[in-house]
Amino acid sequence: MSFSKWMFAAWYDLLNSGVEGRVVPYRRETAGKAWGDVLEIGGGTGANLAYYPSDAKITFIEPDMHMVRRLRRRAARQARDVVIVRQVGERLPFADASFDSVVTTLVLCMVRDADAVVREARRALKPGGSFLFYEHVVSPRRRGRWWQQTLNPAWRCLTTGCNLDRDLTASIEGAGFSSVELRAFDLSVGLPVTIPNIVGVARV
Ligand SMILES: C[S@@+](CC[C@H](N)C(=O)[O-])C[C@H]1O[C@@H](n2cnc3c(N)ncnc32)[C@H](O)[C@@H]1O
């Protein structure tokens, strides 16, 4: 598993480069709107770093050591002073109400327990804080769901654990936030293929 994790981390930015241009607006809509004490869960290689406001104080949670190494290097290149904690999002090592903003982008598809991570995000937010999310989700269409479920086993292997068919809208709406503003749309990946996405903000 460690070799495939290393491969995934090593190739992540390159593999993403084909769609990254289409994803940037949603990085701006999440990381770009974070403020104050910010927690990003599943920071990966630090693809959001460039979009955070310059005065945001950023803490990353990232369990994968290969990702952590790349994240550290990118933060140094961008001269961003960040805290990186090697831990999973299901058990955040922070007291209740520690952060103004919590961000996830393309992460809840990959965690072991998405409901637990979203509950932890809510617990870690201060009153008035925001959970900003951008994720790909299960298709609302029967044919789309069939494709996602059929491709999922191979996709999980290739990506060391990403799931195409998670109902993350239900995870976020069921986590007890006081409000959830969410937009569902299809992201074109260039081929005649689109991926169902959600982007939005949930408030404590
Ligand atoms: C597809 S990458 C997304 C990285 C980055 N957020 C982005 O937008 O490019 C998913 C990340 O979630 C991390 N991850 C996997 N399981 C996790 C968990 N249980 N808690 C927190 N992060 C996790 C992975 O190591 C990986 O870095």
The ligand as an SDF file (V2000), in Angstrom:
LIG
                    3D

 27 29  0  0  0  0  0  0  0  0999 V2000
   -7.8010   13.5400   -3.7620 C   0  0  0  0  0  0  0  0  0  0  0  0
   -6.7260   14.1880   -2.5490 S   0  0  0  0  0  0  0  0  0  0  0  0
   -7.2380   15.9210   -2.4740 C   0  0  0  0  0  0  0  0  0  0  0  0
   -6.1390   16.8030   -2.0190 C   0  0  0  0  0  0  0  0  0  0  0  0
   -6.4590   18.2990   -1.9750 C   0  0  0  0  0  0  0  0  0  0  0  0
   -7.4850   18.5860   -0.9810 N   0  0  0  0  0  0  0  0  0  0  0  0
   -6.8690   18.8400   -3.3150 C   0  0  0  0  0  0  0  0  0  0  0  0
   -7.9020   19.5070   -3.4220 O   0  0  0  0  0  0  0  0  0  0  0  0
   -6.1280   18.6350   -4.2750 O   0  0  0  0  0  0  0  0  0  0  0  0
   -7.4140   13.5130   -1.0510 C   0  0  0  0  0  0  0  0  0  0  0  0
   -6.5180   13.7230    0.1680 C   0  0  0  0  0  0  0  0  0  0  0  0
   -7.2160   13.2710    1.3410 O   0  0  0  0  0  0  0  0  0  0  0  0
   -6.2960   12.5950    2.1720 C   0  0  0  0  0  0  0  0  0  0  0  0
   -7.0080   11.6810    3.0680 N   0  0  0  0  0  0  0  0  0  0  0  0
   -7.3090   10.3700    2.8620 C   0  0  0  0  0  0  0  0  0  0  0  0
   -7.9450    9.8710    3.9320 N   0  0  0  0  0  0  0  0  0  0  0  0
   -8.0630   10.8780    4.8180 C   0  0  0  0  0  0  0  0  0  0  0  0
   -8.6410   10.9790    6.1280 C   0  0  0  0  0  0  0  0  0  0  0  0
   -9.2350    9.9310    6.7060 N   0  0  0  0  0  0  0  0  0  0  0  0
   -8.5730   12.1630    6.7530 N   0  0  0  0  0  0  0  0  0  0  0  0
   -8.0030   13.2480    6.1650 C   0  0  0  0  0  0  0  0  0  0  0  0
   -7.4370   13.2090    4.9310 N   0  0  0  0  0  0  0  0  0  0  0  0
   -7.4820   12.0440    4.2650 C   0  0  0  0  0  0  0  0  0  0  0  0
   -5.3800   11.8810    1.1850 C   0  0  0  0  0  0  0  0  0  0  0  0
   -4.1560   11.4830    1.7780 O   0  0  0  0  0  0  0  0  0  0  0  0
   -5.2120   12.9270    0.1010 C   0  0  0  0  0  0  0  0  0  0  0  0
   -4.1350   13.7780    0.3750 O   0  0  0  0  0  0  0  0  0  0  0  0
  1  2  1  0
  2  3  1  0
  2 10  1  0
  3  4  1  0
  4  5  1  0
  5  6  1  0
  5  7  1  0
  7  8  2  0
  7  9  1  0
 10 11  1  0
 11 12  1  0
 11 26  1  0
 12 13  1  0
 13 14  1  0
 13 24  1  0
 14 15  1  0
 14 23  1  0
 15 16  2  0
 16 17  1  0
 17 18  1  0
 17 23  2  0
 18 19  1  0
 18 20  2  0
 20 21  1  0
 21 22  2  0
 22 23  1  0
 24 25  1  0
 24 26  1  0
 26 27  1  0
M  CHG  2   2   1   9  -1
M  END
$$$$
